[in-house]
């Protein structure tokens, strides 16, 4: 049985790609023959920019091993207990929002996290907990006026 037209075309295409690849390789070899190793070296300056000349030796500075940080940057430890004002609270549904004094952002609060009943404009202390929908207030305590 003979080969189908699609198989013949596929074989021709593969042979053409192989020939093109071999020709590109010959071109690269011919082009790079005259270049020396020194012509191919690249240098970095103190700002991380690529240069063709070596950096000035007078600008060299020593870096202590302890100053090199490996891995991700340290996450700053944030204030655990925050203060805020109850901006909205629905007693019937049992939830509301606290406006953080420091960041001015609204944080969701559920009645299960309250130590005492709160109403709008009450000053409270709370801790933030990351949830799927953002931050949620936990351990909410009403401040005495």
Residue, then its C-alpha position, 0 to 999 in steps of 0.5 A: x500500500x502507498x503512503x497517503x498524501x498527508x504522510x508524504x507532506x508531513x515527511x517533506x515538511x520534516x525534511x525541510x525543517x531538518x535542512x533549515x536547522x542544519x543550515x542555521x547551524x553552519x551559518x552560526x559556526x561560520x559567523x562565530x569563527x573569527x570571534x575570540x573568547x575575550x570578544x564574547x565575555x560580558x561584564x556587569x557594572x555596579x548597577x547590574x548593567x551589561x558592559x563590554x569593558x571590565x569594571x573599574x577596579x577602584x570602584x570595587x567594594x568588599x561585601x561581608x558574607x553576613x550581608x548577603x540575604x538568601x531567599x525571600x525578604x523577611x516579612x515585617x512583623x505587624x502590630x498584633x492588637x489593633x484599635x478601631x471604631x465600629x462603623x456599622x453593626x447589624x444586631x439582627x444579622x450579627x455582623x458589622x465592620x470596624x474601621x482600623x485607626x491605623x490603615x483606615x480600612x474596613x475589617x469584617x466582624x462577626x458577633x461570635x468574635x465579640x466579648x461584649x455587645x457593640x454598637x456603631x461608633x464604639x471604640x474597640x481593640x481587635x486582631x486581624x485574621x486573613x480569610x478568603x474574602x479579606x481580613x476579619x476581626x477576631x478577639x474584639x474587645x470594647x474599650x471603656x470611654 
